[in-house]
Amino acid sequence: MPPTSLTIVLPAYNEEDRLGSALDELFGYLRRRGGAARDGAIGSAALPPDIQVLVVDDGSSDGTAALVRARPELINPPAGIRLDLLSVAHGGKGAAVRAGMLAADSDLVVFADADMATPPDQLPPLVAALVDHDVALGSRIQPDGRDMRRTQPGYRRLFGRAFHLGASIWVIGPIKDTQCGFKGFTRAAAQDLFSRQKVTSIVFDVELIHLARRRGYRIAVVPIQWSDKRGSRMRARPGLALQVAWDLFRIPLIHRRG
């Protein structure tokens, strides 16, 4: 039986300046329900008929929550599409994603970055992969080897290469892009994996992939389009590097009996 419902989880921390335009783009795509989107991409008619967009406000100190509450999609939802807000205490992106994924009760659950770095017309390929897989990982590496991350600042590319080296050796094996903020799950896989998630730093994606492989879930890697959006609060600081190294080291130890 094909899935009839989809939840799109958007973790947001102090995203007042970027979230409005991102939601405009997302709901514009979802409302059209056409067979084709821009530049020949697949339209939202390929998605399940019942769609929830769940913004998880990660304890923002700006107007992020107020912006969502004022959206017309929350006040008067269009047919088959609704917007909801879940407010949680600030705990980092991993904690916000976990809260949203566990709150979802749809057949399929996707989390995406709140800035729409991955455009919404990339949802259909991710959803299609979940027909015969339990987990679908968006990848910024294209089939021809091109890497969409080349638009990132140099310091982030350097940090990413070092991060991937440590992750591939110790935790996740051959998966080349662990940090793409665009991943999909069946409801059963989401409830199982996120209920076991312990890491809430930027390494939480690696923990999920480690758990999915360890627990025998069918994993699809889906090449997606992506563009770097300026405004990220991640900075390559010594403290962050130490936190990342520690979290990578402890993931297999946390789940050694899983």
N, C-alpha and C positions, 0 to 999 in steps of 0.2 A: 504494500500500500504506500503510495507516495506521501511525503510529508505535507502536512496542511498548514503548519505554523512555523514561524521563524522569529527569533528574538535577536536583535542587533544591540550588543552592549557597548556603550561608549563611556569609558572612564574619563573623568574630567576633574582637573585640579587647577583652579584659577584660570579657566579658559574663557572668561567673559569676552575677550577681544577676538577670539577665533571661532568660538562655538556657533555663533549666530549664522555666519556665512556657511559653515560646514553643514549645519542642519538645513539651511536653504537648499544646498546642493543635494543632500541626501533625500529630503522629502520631494524635491522636484523630480528626481529620478524615480522614486517609488510611486508617486502619484500618476505618472504618465502611463504606466502599465502597458507599454508598447513592446513589440517584438524586437525592436532595434533601438539602440541609444546612439550617442555621439560616435562618429568615426567608425560606424559599423559594429560597435560593441553590442553585446546581448542586452536586450531590454529587460525591464523588471517583470514583464509577463512570465518570465521563466522562474520567478520566485514563488514560494508558497503563497496562497491567497490571504492568509492572516499573518500580519507583520506587526511586531512590537519593536519600537526603538526605546531602549532603556538607558537613560543617562544616569550614571552613577557619580554623584557629586562627592568627591573625596575630601570633604571638610574644607571646601574653598573659603577663602577670606574675602573674595571679591563678589561680583554679582552673578556668578555662574548659575546658582540655583534660581535666582529671580528671573534670569533670562529664560530658563527652561519653563518656569511656571507661567510666563507671559506668552509662550508660543501658541499660535492658533491651533496647532495639531494636538496640544494637550487640552485646550478649552473646548474645541469642537473638532474631534478627530475625523479625518476623511474616511470613507468606507474602506474597511479592511486594513487600516493602518492606524496605529495609535502611538502616542508618545507618553512615556512615564518617567518619573524622576525618583531615584532612590538616593537618599542622603545618608552618608556614613561618616564616622569620625575619620580624620586624616590618618591614613596608614600606608600610603604609597600606592603606586599603580597596581602592583600585584594584589594587594588587599582589595582595592576597588573592583578590579576585574573579577576576583573570586566572589565577592558579594553579589555582583550582577549575574554572573553565570549560575550561581546556586539559586538565585531568586527566580530565574527564568523557568517557565513550565511549558515551553513550546517544544515541538518535535526536534528542531535544530536550533543551535545557539552559536552565534558568531560574535567575537569581540573585534573591535576596530579602533584605531586611534581617532580621538575626537576632532582632530584637525582635517580629517579626510585626506591624509597623505596618500592613502589608497582610495581611488575614486569609487563611488558606489556601483558603477557598472562592472566592477570586478566581483561583485557578490555572486552572480549566477555561476561562474566556473567553480567557486568554492563550494556552493550549495550542491552543484552537480556531482562533485567528488564525494559528497557524503551519501550518495545513493548506495555505493558499495564500499565505503570506508567509514570508520568510526571517527577519525580525526583528519582534518584537512589543514595543512600548514601553508599559508601564503609564502611565496618565496620571491624575493626581488632579483633573483638570478634567472635569466631567461634561457630558453632551450639552446640558443646559439652561443651562450656563455656570457652575454652582456650582463653587467651588474648595474641595476638601477641606483645603487647606493653611491655611484661615482659622483653624484651631485652633492653629497654631504661635504661639510668642511673637512679639511685634511686631518685635524686632530681626532674627529670622530671615526674616520676610516681607519686610522692607526690604532685607536682604542679597540675598534671592532675586530681587526685582524688578530690582535693579541687575545682578545676575549674568545674568539672562535677557536684559536689554537688550544687554549686551555679546556674549553668545553668539549671539543671533539676528542681529545685524548682521554678525558676523565669521565665524561657523562653521556654525550648524545651520539657518538659515532659519526656516520657519514653525512648527516643533514647539514647543509652548508649555510643556511640562513635561519638561525634560531630566533632572531630578534624582530622579525617582521611583525608589526602589531596588527595582524590580520589572520585570525585562526578560527576554524569552525569545528563544531563537535555535534554528534548526536546527543540527544538529551541524556541517555543512559551514560555515555562516556563523560559528558560534562559533569554530571552529578557525582560520578565515581572519582574522577581525577581531581576536580576542584575541592571536593571534601577531604582529600588527602594532601592538598597543597600546604606546605609549611613556609615557603620562602615568599616574601613580599617585596623584595628589592627588584631591580631590573632583571635579575637572573630568574625570575619566576617562570619565564617561557622555557628555559632549559630544564627546570624541574618537571614541568608538564610533559615535555617530550621524553625525558628519562622515564617518567611514570608510565606514559603511554606505551613505550617500547617494552618496558619491564612487565607490564600487565597484558601484553599480547594484542593490543588494539591494532586494527588495520589503519595505516597512516598513508595519506596521500600528500605529495608535495605539489603545490599548484603555482606555477609561475604567474605573477600578477604585475600590473603596471603600478608605479609608485613614483612620487616626487617628494623631495625633501621640502618640508615646510619650516620656515624660520620661526623662531619663538620657543624652541624646546628649552626646558630648564635644566637638562642634563649637561653637566660640565665634568670634564675629565680631571677630577681632583684626586690627590693621593688617598684621601679618605674613601672615596668611591671605589678606587682601584682595590684597596684592601678589603672593602665589603664584598666586592664582586669575587675576588679570589677566595675569600672565606666561604661564601655561599656556594661557589662551584665545588670547593673541596668537600663540603659537608652534605651535599645532595645525595650522593650514593650511600653515605653513612646513615642519614635519616631514614632512608627507605630500604635498608639492607634486608629487612625481613618482610618487605611488601610482596 
